[in-house]
Amino acid sequence: MSDLAARLSAIDEKIADAARLAGRDAGEITRIVVTKFHPASLVRDLHAIGVREVGENRQQELSAKTAELADLDDLRWHFIGQAQTNKAAAIRRSADAVHSVDRDRLADALHRAAEDDRILDVLVQINLTDDPGRGGVAPVDAAALAEHVLGLSSLRLRGVMAVAPLDEEPASAFARLYDVASAIRTLEPSADWMSAGMTGDFVEAIAAGATHLRIGSAITGPRPDRG
Ligand SMILES: *Cc1c(COP(=O)(O)O)cnc(C)c1O
């Protein structure tokens, strides 16, 4: 087995253990492999060992990799980074899901960029810190943003996404995210994704109810220099 395959299966075992401990079915948890800063060849290697869900956080990298890997048509690309409105069309062209919708204007831009009947899955990103400069909408404004998304016919609201703050126990931050997720689900029962948990905190995220984990370095190895 390659190092990559060994790391992947080690993480999948930890996910299964954490799910068992939380009394959850691991089958309801989707593991997205975050491949940012790694070459497209790594995504191809991941695909060869069964990975189908991958995540990128920069539009240019997403566009370049999806072009290079166009033959792998069963890959699902999750865009998880901060998005500028003027990149919305390029993101929409390449992504199957956008986890980082944090304002009405971005939702509008993604909607306007629809080129065919395809519906784009979107999540509302929640800012769990007190710093308004971080990505995401404040928890108190999440329902209004979700309502806005629900009014855009080319977008499908799937749930919420967040990154745990650096200065707080992930368990308490994810508990707050779960409350926001529950409030959004009352607006739209099918919006039941909770995208949370990275290399350092996916066990806590599973305990808190995460349905989509975004795991990078524990699977891919250290990221190459950003340059
Ligand atoms: C990079 C990134 C991840 C993955 O981080 P790791 O610590 O490498 O697992 C998850 N979510 C977002 C939004 C990211 O930018």
The ligand as a MOL file (V3000), in Angstrom:
LIG
                    3D

  0  0  0     0  0            999 V3000
M  V30 BEGIN CTAB
M  V30 COUNTS 15 15 0 0 0
M  V30 BEGIN ATOM
M  V30 1 C -7.1360 23.8800 4.3560 0
M  V30 2 C -8.5250 23.7630 4.8390 0
M  V30 3 C -8.9970 22.5820 5.4440 0
M  V30 4 C -8.1020 21.3820 5.6870 0
M  V30 5 O -7.1350 21.6810 6.6530 0
M  V30 6 P -6.1750 20.5560 7.2850 0
M  V30 7 O -5.8120 21.1150 8.6050 0
M  V30 8 O -5.0210 20.4060 6.3610 0
M  V30 9 O -6.9640 19.3010 7.4210 0
M  V30 10 C -10.3150 22.5410 5.8230 0
M  V30 11 N -11.1570 23.5940 5.6360 0
M  V30 12 C -10.7560 24.7370 5.0820 0
M  V30 13 C -11.7210 25.8590 4.9060 0
M  V30 14 C -9.4310 24.8600 4.6540 0
M  V30 15 O -9.0280 26.0160 4.0890 0
M  V30 END ATOM
M  V30 BEGIN BOND
M  V30 1 1 1 2
M  V30 2 1 2 3
M  V30 3 2 2 14
M  V30 4 1 3 4
M  V30 5 2 3 10
M  V30 6 1 4 5
M  V30 7 1 5 6
M  V30 8 2 6 7
M  V30 9 1 6 8
M  V30 10 1 6 9
M  V30 11 1 10 11
M  V30 12 2 11 12
M  V30 13 1 12 13
M  V30 14 1 12 14
M  V30 15 1 14 15
M  V30 END BOND
M  V30 END CTAB
M  END
